[in-house]
Amino acid sequence: MDTCNDKRNLYVQVLIRLVTGVFLFFSFSLTANVNRIAFAEEAGSSQKEKPELNVFNIYGRAIGSVDAKGTVTNRYGRTVGSVDSSGTIFNVSKNAVGKVEPGGKIVNRPGTFLGTVDTNGYVYNVSGRKVGVVKASGDITLLGGAARLLILK
């Protein structure tokens, strides 16, 4: 009689675990689908309201943009500064915070070397380690200004 009860208990435990596993599987799959839909809606709305993001950190995450006029914005579309045609970098309060030299060398206002940007838009810090990338019109001034305001802070 004990073997019948043992088998019955085993079947009940297996059934309970199977039902729980199926329930969890469907719960996670529904949650993942909801997140995908929300992300797609957010991405669709962001393209209408926010500028195209073209400044990326070392991990490939979009952190901002720079446009042809030299306006630099963060990933939420908020202006964080600008760069003019001579390479002077301004913060949001229109105070000069740095300069991009013709070769891509980026310095702060007192002239301290902060990093470089090459013609491909790759941004390097003081020690020469790649820290980000700017994909813009290819103008070294725009690339360096965006790098200073968003990557090299």
Backbone as CSV, one residue per row, in Angstrom:
resi,resn,N_x,N_y,N_z,CA_x,CA_y,CA_z,C_x,C_y,C_z
1,MET,0.814,-1.183,0.000,0.000,0.000,0.000,0.861,1.251,0.000
2,ASP,2.025,1.148,0.616,2.932,2.294,0.623,3.425,2.628,-0.776
3,THR,3.642,1.618,-1.598,4.133,1.887,-2.941,3.097,2.610,-3.782
4,CYS,1.834,2.335,-3.584,0.771,3.062,-4.308,0.750,4.528,-3.905
5,ASN,0.844,4.788,-2.627,0.847,6.166,-2.144,2.111,6.893,-2.605
6,ASP,3.243,6.205,-2.602,4.490,6.808,-3.057,4.415,7.178,-4.535
7,LYS,3.827,6.264,-5.344,3.687,6.563,-6.774,2.730,7.725,-6.997
8,ARG,1.641,7.731,-6.242,0.652,8.805,-6.378,1.293,10.143,-5.997
9,ASN,2.054,10.184,-4.902,2.732,11.414,-4.479,3.748,11.866,-5.526
10,LEU,4.449,10.929,-6.117,5.415,11.256,-7.162,4.719,11.864,-8.374
11,TYR,3.611,11.266,-8.801,2.857,11.793,-9.945,2.299,13.183,-9.645
12,VAL,1.819,13.389,-8.439,1.280,14.695,-8.048,2.390,15.744,-8.069
13,GLN,3.559,15.404,-7.543,4.671,16.346,-7.528,5.142,16.679,-8.940
14,VAL,5.219,15.670,-9.799,5.620,15.904,-11.191,4.602,16.790,-11.887
15,LEU,3.319,16.517,-11.661,2.266,17.316,-12.286,2.321,18.771,-11.807
16,ILE,2.515,18.964,-10.521,2.596,20.330,-9.972,3.787,21.071,-10.574
17,ARG,4.924,20.428,-10.671,6.119,21.075,-11.234,5.944,21.371,-12.724
18,LEU,5.303,20.472,-13.423,5.061,20.679,-14.845,4.128,21.865,-15.079
19,VAL,3.057,21.937,-14.319,2.105,23.053,-14.443,2.793,24.365,-14.073
20,THR,3.578,24.353,-13.017,4.298,25.569,-12.622,5.279,26.004,-13.699
21,GLY,6.009,25.065,-14.271,6.954,25.385,-15.334,6.279,25.976,-16.555
22,VAL,5.163,25.392,-16.968,4.417,25.911,-18.118,3.896,27.309,-17.818
23,PHE,3.373,27.525,-16.617,2.867,28.839,-16.230,3.981,29.888,-16.275
24,LEU,5.141,29.565,-15.709,6.266,30.503,-15.719,6.751,30.788,-17.138
25,PHE,6.805,29.755,-17.969,7.237,29.938,-19.355,6.333,30.927,-20.081
26,PHE,5.014,30.743,-19.967,4.092,31.652,-20.643,4.126,33.048,-20.040
27,SER,4.318,33.134,-18.736,4.406,34.452,-18.096,5.609,35.234,-18.616
28,PHE,6.767,34.571,-18.692,7.964,35.247,-19.184,7.849,35.605,-20.657
29,SER,7.243,34.740,-21.449,7.117,35.040,-22.877,6.170,36.208,-23.105
30,LEU,5.101,36.311,-22.322,4.194,37.451,-22.447,4.873,38.736,-22.011
31,THR,5.639,38.679,-20.936,6.363,39.853,-20.459,7.365,40.331,-21.495
32,ALA,8.085,39.419,-22.102,9.064,39.786,-23.126,8.381,40.432,-24.316
33,ASN,7.243,39.933,-24.716,6.505,40.497,-25.848,6.007,41.900,-25.529
34,VAL,5.519,42.119,-24.311,5.054,43.447,-23.912,6.206,44.434,-23.954
35,ASN,7.380,44.024,-23.461,8.548,44.911,-23.488,8.953,45.240,-24.918
36,ARG,8.880,44.257,-25.817,9.224,44.498,-27.213,8.275,45.513,-27.843
37,ILE,6.994,45.402,-27.547,6.002,46.331,-28.101,6.247,47.726,-27.549
38,ALA,6.492,47.827,-26.240,6.748,49.133,-25.632,8.002,49.763,-26.216
39,PHE,9.059,48.979,-26.426,10.291,49.490,-27.003,10.052,49.983,-28.420
40,ALA,9.280,49.237,-29.208,8.999,49.643,-30.583,8.204,50.939,-30.611
41,GLU,7.236,51.081,-29.698,6.460,52.314,-29.652,7.341,53.483,-29.249
42,GLU,8.235,53.254,-28.265,9.143,54.307,-27.829,10.091,54.712,-28.949
43,ALA,10.607,53.729,-29.671,11.533,54.022,-30.763,10.825,54.791,-31.867
44,GLY,9.603,54.416,-32.156,8.856,55.111,-33.198,8.575,56.550,-32.822
45,SER,8.205,56.786,-31.570,7.901,58.148,-31.147,9.169,58.972,-31.024
46,SER,10.296,58.341,-30.667,11.529,59.094,-30.496,12.054,59.631,-31.814
47,GLN,11.783,58.927,-32.905,12.266,59.393,-34.195,11.511,60.647,-34.630
48,LYS,10.278,60.805,-34.197,9.503,61.982,-34.564,9.919,63.189,-33.747
49,GLU,10.234,62.972,-32.460,10.493,64.084,-31.563,11.973,64.389,-31.370
50,LYS,12.816,63.377,-31.453,14.232,63.548,-31.133,15.074,63.527,-32.400
51,PRO,16.236,64.185,-32.364,17.117,64.136,-33.533,17.712,62.746,-33.703
52,GLU,18.241,62.483,-34.876,18.879,61.197,-35.122,20.147,61.095,-34.287
53,LEU,20.247,60.044,-33.516,21.395,59.873,-32.629,22.589,59.364,-33.419
54,ASN,23.733,60.035,-33.275,24.928,59.643,-34.021,26.206,59.717,-33.198
55,VAL,26.078,59.832,-31.879,27.226,59.797,-30.980,27.049,58.587,-30.070
56,PHE,28.070,57.718,-30.030,27.967,56.462,-29.296,29.124,56.310,-28.314
57,ASN,28.850,55.713,-27.164,29.926,55.436,-26.214,30.667,54.172,-26.637
58,ILE,31.605,53.737,-25.835,32.446,52.593,-26.200,31.647,51.297,-26.327
59,TYR,30.501,51.220,-25.672,29.669,50.019,-25.711,28.671,50.029,-26.862
60,GLY,28.704,51.097,-27.668,27.798,51.201,-28.802,26.444,51.780,-28.461
61,ARG,26.273,52.261,-27.249,25.002,52.861,-26.838,24.946,54.309,-27.309
62,ALA,23.847,54.675,-27.954,23.680,56.045,-28.433,23.525,56.980,-27.242
63,ILE,24.337,58.038,-27.212,24.290,58.978,-26.092,23.961,60.398,-26.530
64,GLY,23.854,60.644,-27.839,23.531,61.988,-28.283,23.683,62.158,-29.772
65,SER,23.652,63.433,-30.188,23.778,63.722,-31.612,24.429,65.082,-31.827
66,VAL,24.966,65.235,-33.018,25.490,66.524,-33.468,24.946,66.734,-34.873
67,ASP,24.431,67.944,-35.131,23.890,68.210,-36.463,24.836,69.093,-37.266
68,ALA,24.493,69.356,-38.498,25.354,70.119,-39.412,25.564,71.559,-38.952
69,LYS,24.672,72.081,-38.119,24.808,73.442,-37.601,25.752,73.512,-36.407
70,GLY,26.133,72.343,-35.861,27.033,72.305,-34.715,26.322,72.176,-33.389
71,THR,25.015,72.009,-33.386,24.267,71.838,-32.145,24.437,70.410,-31.646
72,VAL,24.812,70.271,-30.380,25.016,68.952,-29.769,23.902,68.725,-28.758
73,THR,23.210,67.592,-28.885,22.126,67.248,-27.974,22.397,65.900,-27.330
74,ASN,21.805,65.686,-26.163,21.924,64.378,-25.531,20.898,63.434,-26.149
75,ARG,20.823,62.209,-25.668,19.937,61.229,-26.303,18.463,61.525,-26.106
76,TYR,18.124,62.437,-25.210,16.735,62.816,-24.990,16.323,64.022,-25.812
77,GLY,17.248,64.546,-26.614,16.945,65.694,-27.456,17.215,67.035,-26.799
78,ARG,17.763,67.042,-25.595,18.063,68.288,-24.886,19.421,68.813,-25.340
79,THR,19.491,70.083,-25.698,20.735,70.688,-26.138,21.715,70.766,-24.970
80,VAL,22.946,70.294,-25.200,23.989,70.334,-24.160,25.124,71.265,-24.542
81,GLY,25.090,71.800,-25.765,26.124,72.719,-26.201,26.189,72.815,-27.705
82,SER,27.267,73.424,-28.176,27.437,73.591,-29.617,28.918,73.760,-29.934
83,VAL,29.212,73.707,-31.217,30.566,73.928,-31.701,30.464,74.822,-32.931
84,ASP,31.343,75.818,-33.016,31.279,76.703,-34.182,32.289,76.259,-35.240
85,SER,32.302,76.960,-36.364,33.142,76.558,-37.497,34.641,76.679,-37.216
86,SER,35.031,77.479,-36.220,36.451,77.599,-35.881,36.905,76.519,-34.897
87,GLY,35.965,75.711,-34.396,36.310,74.624,-33.489,36.111,74.928,-32.026
88,THR,35.615,76.103,-31.699,35.353,76.442,-30.300,34.109,75.693,-29.836
89,ILE,34.227,75.083,-28.664,33.129,74.291,-28.101,32.475,75.096,-26.985
90,PHE,31.144,75.206,-27.041,30.375,75.963,-26.055,29.451,75.032,-25.293
91,ASN,29.252,75.314,-23.990,28.266,74.559,-23.233,26.885,75.159,-23.476
92,VAL,25.882,74.678,-22.785,24.511,75.129,-23.007,24.324,76.608,-22.634
93,SER,25.192,77.137,-21.769,25.119,78.547,-21.367,25.915,79.460,-22.286
94,LYS,26.398,78.921,-23.402,27.172,79.661,-24.402,28.549,80.087,-23.895
95,ASN,29.067,79.388,-22.877,30.418,79.636,-22.378,31.370,78.691,-23.096
96,ALA,32.505,79.223,-23.545,33.496,78.387,-24.215,34.086,77.406,-23.207
97,VAL,34.068,76.109,-23.559,34.589,75.079,-22.655,35.734,74.293,-23.277
98,GLY,36.040,74.578,-24.539,37.117,73.840,-25.173,37.304,74.222,-26.621
99,LYS,38.203,73.494,-27.276,38.536,73.782,-28.670,38.928,72.485,-29.360
100,VAL,38.549,72.391,-30.624,38.978,71.277,-31.470,40.002,71.843,-32.441
101,GLU,41.213,71.323,-32.382,42.258,71.794,-33.292,42.128,71.067,-34.628
102,PRO,42.686,71.616,-35.699,42.507,71.039,-37.042,42.871,69.558,-37.178
103,GLY,43.836,69.060,-36.426,44.226,67.656,-36.517,43.333,66.716,-35.722
104,GLY,42.353,67.262,-34.994,41.455,66.430,-34.200,41.788,66.393,-32.727
105,LYS,42.799,67.156,-32.317,43.159,67.222,-30.898,42.104,68.054,-30.174
106,ILE,41.614,67.541,-29.036,40.571,68.219,-28.269,41.173,68.690,-26.956
107,VAL,41.028,69.984,-26.678,41.555,70.565,-25.443,40.428,71.287,-24.707
108,ASN,40.582,71.427,-23.393,39.587,72.204,-22.649,39.958,73.676,-22.691
109,ARG,39.243,74.510,-22.004,39.442,75.957,-22.089,40.852,76.395,-21.688
110,PRO,41.415,75.850,-20.591,42.792,76.237,-20.243,43.855,75.642,-21.171
111,GLY,43.478,74.735,-22.058,44.428,74.154,-22.994,44.903,72.759,-22.638
112,THR,44.301,72.159,-21.607,44.676,70.803,-21.206,44.158,69.795,-22.225
113,PHE,45.030,68.919,-22.652,44.683,67.898,-23.636,43.665,66.919,-23.040
114,LEU,42.534,66.709,-23.737,41.492,65.805,-23.262,41.417,64.518,-24.067
115,GLY,41.766,64.606,-25.347,41.675,63.437,-26.205,41.752,63.843,-27.658
116,THR,41.480,62.879,-28.531,41.505,63.148,-29.967,40.306,62.489,-30.634
117,VAL,40.052,62.963,-31.838,39.045,62.351,-32.699,39.663,62.254,-34.084
118,ASP,39.498,61.100,-34.727,40.079,60.955,-36.064,39.023,61.200,-37.137
119,THR,39.436,61.133,-38.388,38.522,61.443,-39.491,37.395,60.422,-39.631
120,ASN,37.550,59.235,-39.034,36.473,58.235,-39.041,35.491,58.454,-37.911
121,GLY,35.787,59.388,-37.009,34.904,59.686,-35.896,35.216,58.931,-34.629
122,TYR,36.301,58.144,-34.611,36.666,57.416,-33.401,37.258,58.385,-32.387
123,VAL,36.794,58.297,-31.145,37.206,59.208,-30.085,38.127,58.452,-29.130
124,TYR,39.276,59.089,-28.804,40.270,58.496,-27.915,40.496,59.427,-26.731
125,ASN,40.662,58.848,-25.550,40.915,59.667,-24.368,42.395,60.033,-24.281
126,VAL,42.814,60.620,-23.161,44.180,61.101,-22.966,45.201,59.977,-23.136
127,SER,44.870,58.786,-22.656,45.827,57.675,-22.726,45.786,56.934,-24.055
128,GLY,44.960,57.406,-24.980,44.897,56.794,-26.301,43.936,55.631,-26.418
129,ARG,43.122,55.395,-25.397,42.137,54.311,-25.427,40.865,54.793,-26.106
130,LYS,40.320,53.978,-26.996,39.085,54.331,-27.694,37.941,54.374,-26.689
131,VAL,37.203,55.505,-26.669,36.119,55.680,-25.700,34.771,55.947,-26.354
132,GLY,34.731,56.044,-27.675,33.463,56.284,-28.342,33.644,56.549,-29.814
133,VAL,32.530,56.870,-30.455,32.543,57.157,-31.887,31.449,58.172,-32.203
134,VAL,31.749,59.047,-33.140,30.785,60.033,-33.629,30.608,59.787,-35.117
135,LYS,29.371,59.522,-35.513,29.082,59.313,-36.928,28.291,60.517,-37.412
136,ALA,28.986,61.474,-38.000,28.350,62.694,-38.482,28.836,62.967,-39.890
137,SER,28.792,64.214,-40.291,29.123,64.596,-41.661,30.595,64.388,-42.002
138,GLY,31.419,64.064,-41.031,32.842,63.867,-41.281,33.663,65.106,-40.979
139,ASP,33.016,66.212,-40.633,33.711,67.444,-40.274,34.382,67.243,-38.920
140,ILE,35.694,67.289,-38.875,36.454,67.017,-37.659,36.061,67.963,-36.529
141,THR,35.654,69.185,-36.864,35.231,70.151,-35.854,33.951,69.694,-35.170
142,LEU,32.961,69.262,-35.968,31.707,68.782,-35.399,31.934,67.513,-34.579
143,LEU,32.731,66.612,-35.121,33.004,65.356,-34.429,33.664,65.616,-33.080
144,GLY,34.671,66.488,-33.065,35.393,66.784,-31.830,34.548,67.525,-30.818
145,GLY,33.706,68.444,-31.293,32.817,69.175,-30.383,31.837,68.245,-29.700
146,ALA,31.249,67.330,-30.478,30.318,66.358,-29.903,31.047,65.428,-28.940
147,ALA,32.267,65.036,-29.300,33.056,64.144,-28.443,33.332,64.816,-27.105
148,ARG,33.722,66.083,-27.135,34.038,66.811,-25.902,32.808,66.928,-25.004
149,LEU,31.659,67.271,-25.577,30.471,67.521,-24.777,29.782,66.247,-24.299
150,LEU,29.875,65.169,-25.064,29.119,63.974,-24.694,29.986,62.810,-24.208
151,ILE,31.196,62.682,-24.696,32.009,61.513,-24.343,33.116,61.867,-23.357
152,LEU,33.855,62.922,-23.636,35.023,63.252,-22.832,34.717,64.156,-21.635
153,LYS,33.524,64.671,-21.534,33.061,65.547,-20.464,34.186,66.000,-19.589
